[in-house]
Amino acid sequence: MVVGKIVGKTSTTEFQVLVSKDVDKFEYVQVLDKPGNYILCQVVELEKDHNKSTAFCNVIGYRDKEHRLRGLGAPLEPGTEVLYADDKFVKDTLGLERSKNAAFIGTLEGRENVQVFLDINKLLTKHVAVLAKTGAGKSYVVGVLLEELLENKIPIVIVDPHGEYSTLKYPNSEDLDKMKKLGLKPKGYLSQVQEFSPDVQTNPECRPLKLSEKDLSPVELIHMLPAKLSNAQLGVLYSSLKNLGNKADFDELLLELENEESSVKWTLINILEYVKKLGLFSDASTPLFEIVKPGKVSIINLKGVSPEVQEVVVYKIVKDLFLERKKGNIPPFFLVVEEGHNFIPERTYGESKSSGVLRQIFSEGRKFGLGVCIVSQRPSRVEKNSLSQVNTQIIIKVTNPNDVKAISSSVEGITSETEKEIKNIPVGTALVTGVVDMPVFVNIRPRRSKHGGAAVKILSEEAEEEKDFAGEAKKEKGELLPLVKQKVSLKDLKLMGREKVKTVLVPCVFLSCSDAQGDFNLLVNLNNGHIVTDLESGKGVQLKGFNLDALSPQQKKVMKIALDLKEFRPAEVFSKSGLQFSDMYETIKVMTDKGFFVKSGDKYSLSDKLSFFTHVRDAVFYGRIDYSSMEFEEKLDKKVDVSNLIDFFGRFLTIKNEKECWLVVYE
């Protein structure tokens, strides 16, 4: 189809077209340069007056016999017809043919039939940046990339300050029609996602993240302290470390500091005690080979962790992973750093604890198969040197002038017209560089998995959707409540064919517990007294005996030993309890008479009603509580007294925190 003819002056890079057919900005057109040799061009601006429409076009070029992209050697002739470029010509010239190892990210803007792929090998060696203003869709685009990497079994580690990426576990129930058009299906990656967090109370669905204190050098310890030290404080700290033979042990260092005469020691002691209390460092640290696994994505969930501690965690975990990758002890992997401006800021905005190691990875990571994706809503605050080493940039809508300037200065091949357009990119579209020799606009494909980066909605928007499920049942008005929601929504149930669904709120208490093995969480149903193991029904392990007489201190001590041993002889308890043998033996006899223990021969064990506590971790709850508004048909009564429950559990476990909530159950 003829778009128009070339008019006015032409050059080897641009020309004007007198338009005879409607054409859109950034549309691709082709022009015959010489017989059999078409040139691909792009409309970058349009002007219209009363008599005519003029399109301003940039020359992209053509592919030579070696398939290299070539520009023009001489200007195009005025009067030459300009044609609408067909999809195949656009795909061939831009080099959008799918390679063997490719990540499908979307379709070319204005060309639904032209799919755009990123080379996975480039992602792992030449780094990626996803840049956009807040709410423009950064985490959605990153989710698309992560899905493609998971499909190709690439190990991934995500630094997630806000807990946005756990929804990769669940399939997307939205955008079904769009997915179908592209040959995609909803998919959750539950078996491939694992979450770690230094704060499992805020993030109960995560496994505890413990950093290694093995071989911690004095310099590294000082670097990781979440405070800036004065010269006097540094002098005292170095003096104490020297007295310890430069061994960076928190307990020994605290004792050594107390012997110092300088008054500045008290600030140092407070800082070290704060770090120790965080429980970040341990001899039994999280194994690095558990974090980097083929086909798995490990989310370092830092939600609820203070910014200064986040910097320490990112520095230590990234440094240790990079060192292990250099040694070849873990496979090549892809590192995603959300809110990158906080972890590798431009030097004028200060220095982060993690800046140095991230700079090193940007410059050296490609040698070891370690790729980085930096994600930021403030490109101008990300260190420019590191941003310039990024091969692929995915730019969504950016309006701040400083951010636009930072992007244009770091992207090769960007034109002034394209730079202006960055401010007006619609939701769902991104400017992508590094795919081909020039930036292209791409309509990002729908995610297979559920998106977790959307803004929190305080008021429920489910009322209209729920009408189809509730039948004639009367709904109570939605209110803002602490809820534990199901993994599937009402909309998901409808897709599964369940038309009549009743929403019931079950009163529960969320318990943060610990035992000899560490921290864990339990969810107890306050309506029926079950420790919830089946989230869909709210049922699980039924415990009896909540009204048992209070245990004496001696009995509590013996009970804790019995829980660890599971089966024991009195002599074994005697060696661990510190009690007189006669007192210990009498305590065991009294607890046996009360039904706590059962005797078999010369051995004792917990009675059936308490044996649950020997395998309590079988009922660990990995869900989370979110405040949300939801309409419901029924709210069950609370029949179990929380204080009695906590008193009972406290006889066997350490209860660190409790929080009442409501479990959403669909009947």
C-alpha positions, 0 to 999 in steps of 0.5 A: 500500500502506497503511503505517499511520495518523498518531497523536498530535501532528502539526506542519507538519514531522513526525508519527508513524505507527502502523505496520501494515506493515513499513517501513524507516528512510529509506523514502519515504511519501506522505500525502493532505493535501487532495483530489488533493494528496499530500505526500511524507514520509520515515521517519527513525526507528522504535520498537517495543515488545511491542504496536506499532511506531511510525515517526517521519516528516519532511515533505518537501513537494509540487510546486506548479504552478510545480514548486517544492517547497513545505512544509505550511501546516497540520499533517496530520490524525491518523488519516490513512492513510500510504501507501508512495510510488510511484517516480514520485511520489518521482522527481517530488517530489524532482526526480530527472528526468534533465536534458539535461546530467546525470551518472548516479551511482546509484540512490536507496537502496531504490528500484532504479528511481529513478536519480539524476543530477547536473547537470554545469553545476552541477558546473562552476560550484558545486563538489563535495566527496567526504568519507569516512573512509579506505577507505570508497570516495572514489576509487571515487565520484570515478571514477564522476563522472569517467567521466560527465564524460569521456562528455560530453567535459569537460576534467579535471585531477586532482591525484593524490598517490598515483597512484590514477586511472591505471586509468581507462584500463582496463575494469572486469572486476568487477561485470558483473551489476550493470552489466548491470542498469543498462544499463552496459558495461565501458569503458576511457578509454585514449585520453582519459587522459594522465599527467604527473609531476615524477618520471618515475623513480617514475612511468615511465608518465607524461610529464615535468611541467615548470613554467614559470620564465618571468615568475617574480616574486621574490615567487612564487619565495620563496613556492614555496621548499619551506622556511620562511625566517627574516627574516634569510634573507628579507633576504639573498634580497631583497637578491640579487634586487634586485641582479639587477633582480628577475629570478628566475633560479635560476642567476644567483641562486645566483651572486649569493648566493655574493657575499653576506657573511651566513652565512645565505646557505648555507642559501638556496644549499642550498634553491635547489640542491635546487629546481634539482636537482628539475628542476621548472622549465624554459624548455621547460615543459609547455604548459598547452593540453596539460594542458587538452584537450576530452575528455581527463583529465590526471592530475598524478601526484605519487606519490613526490614529497615533501609540500613539493614536492607543495605547490609543484607544485599551487600553480604548476600550478593558478595558471597554469591559472587565469590562462590560463582567465581569459584564455580561452586554455584551455577551461572544465575540472573540477579534482579535488584528492585529499587536499584537507586537505593542499592547502587545510587549515583555518588552525588546521592551518597554511597550504599553498603552494597554499591561497591559489590554491585559496581564490580558485578556490572563490570566483571559479572559477564566473565562469570555468567552473572547477569544483573537486572537493575529496576528503578523508578528514579534513573537519574539516581542510579549510578551512571557508570553502571547504567552505561554498562547495561546492554538491554534497557526496557523503558516505560513511561518516565516524566521527570526531566532529570530521569529522561535526561539520564536515560537518553544519555545512557541509551545508544541510538535514541533520537530526539523524537523518541526521547520526547515520546518516553514521557507519553508511552502508554501503559503496557508499552515499553521502549526496548533497546538491545534487541536490535541496533535501534530502540523499538516500541514493544507491547508487553505480553500478558503475564502467565503468572499473577501480578503482585506489584499493583497498588493496594486497594483499601476498599473492595472491588469484588462486590460485583464479581461476587454476585454471580457466586453467592446465589440468594445468600445475603452478604454482609458489608465488607470491612477492613480486616486482617485476612488470610486469603486462599490461593485461589480467588472467587474469580478463579473458582468461577473459571473452575466451574464452581458457580455457587460459593459461600464466603465464610470468615473463620476466626484464627490466631497467628502464632510466631513460635520458636523451638530448638530448631529455630523460628516458625509460624502456626495458624490456629482456628479459634472456632474449632481449636484446630491447628490449621493444616488445610487452608481451604477448609480451616481444619487440621490437627485437633488438640485436646487438654487446653485446660490442663493445670499449670506446670511448675517450673520444674515440670516445664523444664522436664517437659522441654527436655522430653519434647527434644528427646521424644522417648527417654529414660529418667537418667537421660533427663537427669543429665540434662535437667540439673535437678536432684535425681529424686526431684526429677524422678518424682516430677516424671511420676507426677506428670505421668499420673496427670497424663502428660507421659506414658511409661513403657518398660523403663522408657517414657514418651509423650502421651497421644494428646501431646505427641503433636509437639514432637512433630509440630513443624509438620503444621508450619504455616507459610501464609501471610496476613493482609489487611483487606476489605471483603464481603462475606455471607457468614462470620464464625464465632470465636470459641477458644480463648486466646490467652488460654491457648497461648498459655498452653502452647507456651508450655512446649514452645516459645511464643514470640508474637501473636496476632488475631486474624480471619481465614477466608474459606469458600464453601 
